[in-house]
Amino acid sequence: MTDVVDSDELLRRIQRARACAAEEERSWRARSDELEASDPAAARDAAVRTVAYEAVTRVLDEVLRPGSR
């Protein structure tokens, strides 16, 4: 983490992190839906992870586009 990066590179990294968080959110949401009938405990765990990734996505959205939410 000692590399010096310019603002464009920092923006690209934040955008990649936001895309990754959004994909994880979708993945955990789908997993929660799949597990709801067969394993309620695992579905709850997946739902918690969904909310966590949703929060990360929202924070990164605010960093990228202040006031967008």
VOVEXDO-333396 format. One record per residue (C-alpha): residue in one letter; residue number from 1; x, y, z. Coordinates in pm, whole numbers. Example, Ala and Ser with C-alpha at 12.3 -4.5 7.8 and 13.67 -1.06 7.14 Angstrom:
! VOVEXDO-333396
+------+------+--------+--------+--------+
! resn ! resi !     px !     py !     pz !
+------+------+--------+--------+--------+
!    a !    1 !   1230 !   -450 !    780 !
!    s !    2 !   1367 !   -106 !    714 !
+------+------+--------+--------+--------+
This chain:
! VOVEXDO-333396
+------+------+--------+--------+--------+
! resn ! resi !     px !     py !     pz !
+------+------+--------+--------+--------+
!    m !    1 !      0 !      0 !      0 !
!    t !    2 !    291 !    238 !    -42 !
!    d !    3 !    218 !    297 !   -410 !
!    v !    4 !    128 !    651 !   -498 !
!    v !    5 !   -177 !    663 !   -724 !
!    d !    6 !   -332 !    951 !   -910 !
!    s !    7 !   -695 !   1053 !   -878 !
!    d !    8 !   -800 !    864 !  -1193 !
!    e !    9 !   -654 !    539 !  -1062 !
!    l !   10 !   -819 !    595 !   -725 !
!    l !   11 !  -1152 !    652 !   -898 !
!    r !   12 !  -1110 !    330 !  -1100 !
!    r !   13 !  -1032 !    134 !   -783 !
!    i !   14 !  -1337 !    271 !   -605 !
!    q !   15 !  -1555 !    188 !   -907 !
!    r !   16 !  -1420 !   -168 !   -915 !
!    a !   17 !  -1483 !   -204 !   -542 !
!    r !   18 !  -1838 !    -76 !   -586 !
!    a !   19 !  -1903 !   -319 !   -874 !
!    c !   20 !  -1765 !   -607 !   -666 !
!    a !   21 !  -1982 !   -515 !   -367 !
!    a !   22 !  -2291 !   -489 !   -588 !
!    e !   23 !  -2220 !   -833 !   -738 !
!    e !   24 !  -2171 !   -985 !   -393 !
!    e !   25 !  -2497 !   -825 !   -279 !
!    r !   26 !  -2683 !   -986 !   -572 !
!    s !   27 !  -2516 !  -1320 !   -509 !
!    w !   28 !  -2600 !  -1329 !   -137 !
!    r !   29 !  -2958 !  -1211 !   -206 !
!    a !   30 !  -3006 !  -1499 !   -451 !
!    r !   31 !  -2851 !  -1743 !   -204 !
!    s !   32 !  -3084 !  -1619 !     71 !
!    d !   33 !  -3386 !  -1667 !   -155 !
!    e !   34 !  -3275 !  -2019 !   -248 !
!    l !   35 !  -3216 !  -2125 !    113 !
!    e !   36 !  -3529 !  -1971 !    264 !
!    a !   37 !  -3743 !  -2286 !    243 !
!    s !   38 !  -3475 !  -2548 !    308 !
!    d !   39 !  -3244 !  -2386 !    564 !
!    p !   40 !  -3386 !  -2081 !    743 !
!    a !   41 !  -3072 !  -2025 !    954 !
!    a !   42 !  -2846 !  -2016 !    650 !
!    a !   43 !  -3098 !  -1793 !    473 !
!    r !   44 !  -3082 !  -1546 !    763 !
!    d !   45 !  -2702 !  -1548 !    749 !
!    a !   46 !  -2714 !  -1482 !    376 !
!    a !   47 !  -2965 !  -1200 !    434 !
!    v !   48 !  -2730 !  -1038 !    686 !
!    r !   49 !  -2445 !  -1056 !    436 !
!    t !   50 !  -2675 !   -905 !    173 !
!    v !   51 !  -2742 !   -607 !    398 !
!    a !   52 !  -2371 !   -566 !    468 !
!    y !   53 !  -2281 !   -556 !    100 !
!    e !   54 !  -2575 !   -323 !     35 !
!    a !   55 !  -2429 !    -83 !    291 !
!    v !   56 !  -2086 !    -97 !    128 !
!    t !   57 !  -2244 !    -31 !   -212 !
!    r !   58 !  -2434 !    269 !    -77 !
!    v !   59 !  -2124 !    417 !     84 !
!    l !   60 !  -1921 !    377 !   -234 !
!    d !   61 !  -2209 !    527 !   -436 !
!    e !   62 !  -2195 !    831 !   -209 !
!    v !   63 !  -1817 !    856 !   -255 !
!    l !   64 !  -1852 !    835 !   -634 !
!    r !   65 !  -2164 !   1050 !   -666 !
!    p !   66 !  -2223 !   1268 !   -359 !
!    g !   67 !  -2591 !   1328 !   -292 !
!    s !   68 !  -2705 !   1057 !   -534 !
!    r !   69 !  -2907 !    874 !   -268 !
+------+------+--------+--------+--------+
